[in-house]
Amino acid sequence: MPKSPTVSLLPVPSGASPPDALICVIRDFYPKSLTVTWSVNGKHLTGSPNTWQSEKQASGLYSASSTVNVDRTIWDRNEEYTCEVLHQQKTIEQKTSRVQSTEKPCLEVTLNPPKARELFENNQAVLDCVITGERRAAVEGASVTWTPSGTGTSSKESQITQHGHLFRKTSTLTLAQGSQFTKQKPKVPEALITPIKQDSEFVTLVCVVTGFSPWDVFVMWTVDDGSYKEGITSEPVERDNGIFSVTSLFKVSTAEWNSQSKVTCNVKHISMPNGAAPITKSVSRATGNSIECD
């Protein structure tokens, strides 16, 4: 029975703006054959797109991804990138562009997620809620309420500091093992890993983590049986109905890749039981685009 794919268009994190590339993630389709086309403002791109397709998953469905390099000039002009997927004579499109915002809120509130290494190794998470604004009185009068459940939580608030014309204070919450948030029924993430770029020195891989809620997800990388390493992981992007996606970028040396080292994307979600092993997806030069799961 044919099944149409779910298509998401995400930035590949680079630590800079604009992103170096965009990735079009195509999930859960059957049969295997499809065509991916990229365009900018309706004009087809040729040459740079790189499409990668996985083997059949345990469900019997397929997943694929396609990446395209971002042209800074085009991005700065706020022109629209489109990923067009043709499957079983049905076309599905996803579009994105640089969105310019001319208005700033009175207060800007940023929730910084815990460092992945601390969560993986210490079973403890420290979250910072940072409040920033141009008026000291507004920042000073803002209050932060945390709503965790369970035990072993504590919070504290910093003094107000000034950075240029901006004032800032931070509320910090420490979540020990056994604590959790119960905002809604959680959805555990799925992951897709693929190499997207190779040169004489490095191979660049991207891990796309999709379909999870709430947004608290942490990604670490390992090479063979080595220690956890951090990649460059994007901020969570909200899709329909409160479902989130992130992408994580990681580089290994070309020598390691050519020696058949196994590179693994390890994912932990806030809803997973304490002590649970991370969700893993692995790839190597030997296995090509096959995926191994724990």
C-alpha positions as CSV (number, residue, x, y, z in Angstrom):
1,M,0.0,0.0,0.0
2,P,1.6,3.3,-1.0
3,K,2.2,5.9,1.8
4,S,3.1,9.5,1.2
5,P,6.1,10.9,3.0
6,T,6.3,13.5,5.8
7,V,8.6,16.3,4.7
8,S,10.5,18.7,7.0
9,L,12.9,21.5,5.9
10,L,15.6,22.3,8.6
11,P,18.8,24.4,8.8
12,V,22.0,22.4,9.2
13,P,23.6,24.1,12.2
14,S,27.0,25.7,11.6
15,G,27.4,28.0,14.6
16,A,26.9,31.0,12.3
17,S,24.2,32.9,10.4
18,P,23.1,32.1,7.8
19,P,23.3,28.3,8.0
20,D,25.8,26.7,5.7
21,A,23.2,24.3,4.3
22,L,19.5,23.2,4.5
23,I,18.4,19.6,4.9
24,C,15.1,18.3,3.6
25,V,14.1,15.3,5.7
26,I,11.7,12.9,4.0
27,R,10.2,10.2,6.3
28,D,7.9,7.2,6.4
29,F,7.1,6.6,2.7
30,Y,6.5,3.6,0.4
31,P,7.4,2.6,-2.2
32,K,11.1,3.6,-2.3
33,S,11.3,5.6,-5.5
34,L,11.0,9.4,-5.2
35,T,12.5,12.6,-6.7
36,V,13.8,15.6,-4.8
37,T,14.1,19.1,-6.5
38,W,15.4,22.3,-4.9
39,S,14.5,25.8,-6.1
40,V,15.0,29.4,-5.1
41,N,12.1,31.7,-5.8
42,G,10.8,29.2,-8.3
43,K,14.2,28.8,-10.1
44,H,15.6,25.2,-10.0
45,L,19.0,24.7,-8.4
46,T,21.4,22.3,-10.1
47,G,24.7,20.9,-9.2
48,S,24.8,21.4,-5.4
49,P,21.9,19.3,-4.0
50,N,23.0,15.9,-2.4
51,T,20.2,13.3,-1.9
52,W,20.8,10.4,0.4
53,Q,18.3,7.5,0.9
54,S,18.3,5.0,3.8
55,E,17.6,1.3,3.6
56,K,14.1,0.0,4.5
57,Q,13.3,0.5,8.2
58,A,11.8,-2.1,10.5
59,S,8.4,-0.7,9.8
60,G,8.8,-1.4,6.1
61,L,8.8,2.3,5.3
62,Y,11.7,4.3,3.9
63,S,13.3,7.6,4.9
64,A,15.6,9.9,2.9
65,S,17.3,13.3,3.1
66,S,18.6,15.9,0.7
67,T,20.9,18.8,1.5
68,V,21.7,22.0,-0.4
69,N,24.3,24.6,0.3
70,V,23.0,28.1,1.3
71,D,24.2,31.1,-0.8
72,R,24.7,34.0,1.7
73,T,23.7,36.6,-0.9
74,I,20.4,34.8,-1.7
75,W,19.7,34.2,2.0
76,D,20.3,37.9,2.9
77,R,17.8,39.0,0.2
78,N,15.2,36.9,2.0
79,E,14.6,34.7,-1.1
80,E,12.7,31.5,-0.6
81,Y,14.3,28.0,-0.7
82,T,11.9,25.2,-1.6
83,C,12.3,21.5,-1.3
84,E,9.9,19.7,-3.6
85,V,9.4,15.9,-3.2
86,L,7.6,13.9,-6.0
87,H,6.3,10.6,-4.8
88,Q,3.7,8.4,-6.5
89,Q,2.7,11.4,-8.7
90,K,2.0,13.5,-5.6
91,T,4.1,16.6,-4.9
92,I,4.9,17.8,-1.4
93,E,6.7,21.1,-0.8
94,Q,8.4,22.7,2.2
95,K,9.7,26.3,2.0
96,T,12.0,28.5,4.2
97,S,13.7,31.8,4.0
98,R,15.5,34.3,6.3
99,V,12.7,36.0,8.3
100,Q,13.5,39.6,9.3
101,S,11.9,40.9,12.4
102,T,11.8,44.7,13.0
103,E,10.2,44.7,16.4
104,K,11.6,43.6,19.7
105,P,9.6,42.7,22.8
106,C,9.8,44.7,26.0
107,L,11.4,41.6,27.5
108,E,13.2,38.8,25.8
109,V,13.1,35.5,27.6
110,T,15.5,32.7,26.7
111,L,15.4,29.2,28.2
112,N,18.9,27.7,27.9
113,P,18.8,23.9,27.9
114,P,21.2,21.8,30.0
115,K,24.6,20.9,28.7
116,A,24.3,17.5,27.1
117,R,27.4,16.2,28.7
118,E,26.1,16.8,32.2
119,L,22.9,15.1,31.4
120,F,24.6,12.1,29.9
121,E,27.3,11.7,32.6
122,N,25.8,13.0,35.8
123,N,22.0,12.5,35.4
124,Q,21.6,16.1,36.5
125,A,20.3,19.0,34.5
126,V,20.8,22.8,35.1
127,L,18.4,25.1,33.2
128,D,18.9,28.9,32.9
129,C,16.0,31.2,32.2
130,V,17.5,34.5,31.0
131,I,15.4,37.7,31.1
132,T,16.8,40.6,29.0
133,G,15.4,44.1,28.4
134,E,16.2,47.7,27.9
135,R,14.4,48.9,31.1
136,R,15.9,47.9,34.4
137,A,12.6,48.2,36.2
138,A,10.9,45.8,33.8
139,V,13.7,43.2,34.2
140,E,13.7,43.6,38.0
141,G,10.0,43.2,38.2
142,A,9.8,40.1,36.1
143,S,9.2,36.9,38.0
144,V,10.0,33.3,37.0
145,T,8.0,30.3,38.1
146,W,9.3,26.8,37.5
147,T,6.8,23.9,37.5
148,P,8.8,20.6,37.8
149,S,7.4,17.5,39.5
150,G,9.3,14.9,41.5
151,T,12.0,15.6,44.0
152,G,15.5,17.0,44.2
153,T,14.9,20.4,42.5
154,S,16.3,23.8,43.6
155,S,16.3,27.2,41.9
156,K,18.0,30.6,42.4
157,E,18.0,34.0,40.8
158,S,21.0,36.1,39.9
159,Q,21.5,39.8,40.5
160,I,20.7,42.1,37.6
161,T,23.7,42.9,35.3
162,Q,24.1,45.5,32.6
163,H,25.5,44.7,29.1
164,G,25.6,47.9,27.1
165,H,22.1,49.3,27.0
166,L,20.5,46.0,28.1
167,F,19.8,44.7,31.6
168,R,19.8,41.0,32.3
169,K,19.0,38.5,35.1
170,T,19.0,34.7,35.2
171,S,16.8,32.2,37.1
172,T,18.6,28.8,37.4
173,L,16.9,25.5,38.1
174,T,18.8,22.4,39.0
175,L,17.0,19.1,38.3
176,A,18.4,16.1,40.0
177,Q,17.8,12.5,39.0
178,G,14.1,11.6,39.4
179,S,12.8,15.1,38.4
180,Q,10.7,15.6,35.4
181,F,8.3,18.1,33.7
182,T,4.7,17.0,33.0
183,K,3.6,19.6,30.5
184,Q,2.0,17.1,28.2
185,K,2.1,13.5,27.1
186,P,5.6,13.1,25.7
187,K,6.6,11.8,22.3
188,V,10.0,10.1,22.0
189,P,12.2,11.2,19.2
190,E,13.3,9.4,16.0
191,A,16.7,10.0,14.5
192,L,18.3,9.9,11.0
193,I,22.1,10.1,10.4
194,T,23.9,10.7,7.1
195,P,27.2,12.0,5.8
196,I,26.7,15.2,3.9
197,K,30.2,16.4,3.0
198,Q,33.7,15.0,2.6
199,D,37.1,16.6,1.8
200,S,40.7,15.6,2.3
201,E,40.6,16.4,6.1
202,F,37.1,15.8,7.4
203,V,33.8,14.1,6.8
204,T,30.8,16.0,8.0
205,L,27.7,14.1,9.3
206,V,24.3,15.4,10.2
207,C,21.9,13.7,12.7
208,V,18.3,14.8,12.3
209,V,16.1,14.2,15.4
210,T,12.4,14.5,14.8
211,G,9.0,13.9,16.1
212,F,9.5,14.6,19.8
213,S,7.7,16.6,22.5
214,P,8.3,18.5,24.7
215,W,11.4,20.2,23.2
216,D,14.0,19.0,25.8
217,V,16.3,16.8,23.8
218,F,20.1,16.3,24.1
219,V,22.4,15.0,21.4
220,M,26.0,13.7,21.8
221,W,28.3,11.9,19.4
222,T,30.7,8.9,19.8
223,V,33.3,7.4,17.5
224,D,33.5,3.7,18.0
225,D,33.5,3.1,21.8
226,G,35.0,6.5,22.6
227,S,33.7,9.1,25.1
228,Y,30.8,11.4,24.4
229,K,31.5,14.5,22.2
230,E,29.4,17.5,21.5
231,G,28.6,18.5,17.9
232,I,26.9,21.7,16.8
233,T,23.2,21.3,17.6
234,S,20.5,23.6,16.4
235,E,17.8,25.1,18.6
236,P,14.6,23.0,18.6
237,V,12.2,23.9,15.7
238,E,8.5,23.6,16.4
239,R,6.4,21.9,13.8
240,D,2.7,21.1,13.7
241,N,0.9,20.3,17.0
242,G,3.8,21.1,19.3
243,I,6.2,18.5,17.7
244,F,9.9,19.5,17.5
245,S,13.0,18.7,15.4
246,V,16.7,19.5,15.8
247,T,19.7,18.9,13.7
248,S,23.2,18.1,15.0
249,L,26.4,18.5,12.9
250,F,29.6,16.5,13.7
251,K,33.0,16.2,12.0
252,V,35.3,13.2,12.0
253,S,38.7,13.0,10.4
254,T,38.8,11.5,6.9
255,A,41.4,9.1,8.2
256,E,39.0,7.8,10.9
257,W,36.2,7.5,8.4
258,N,38.4,5.6,5.9
259,S,39.4,3.2,8.7
260,Q,35.8,2.1,9.0
261,S,35.2,3.8,12.4
262,K,31.5,3.7,13.5
263,V,30.1,7.1,14.2
264,T,27.0,7.2,16.5
265,C,24.5,9.9,17.2
266,N,23.2,9.5,20.8
267,V,19.9,11.1,21.7
268,K,18.3,11.5,25.1
269,H,14.8,13.0,25.6
270,I,13.5,14.5,28.8
271,S,10.7,11.9,28.9
272,M,13.1,8.9,29.0
273,P,13.4,7.0,32.3
274,N,16.5,7.9,34.4
275,G,19.3,5.6,33.6
276,A,17.8,4.6,30.2
277,A,20.3,4.1,27.4
278,P,20.2,6.8,24.7
279,I,18.5,6.3,21.4
280,T,21.3,5.6,18.9
281,K,21.8,5.8,15.2
282,S,25.1,4.7,13.7
283,V,26.8,5.0,10.3
284,S,30.3,4.1,8.9
285,R,32.0,4.1,5.6
286,A,31.6,0.3,5.5
287,T,27.8,0.3,6.1
288,G,27.2,3.3,3.9
289,N,23.7,4.5,4.5
290,S,22.5,1.5,6.6
291,I,21.4,2.3,10.1
292,E,22.1,0.4,13.3
293,C,19.8,0.7,16.3
294,D,20.2,-0.2,20.0
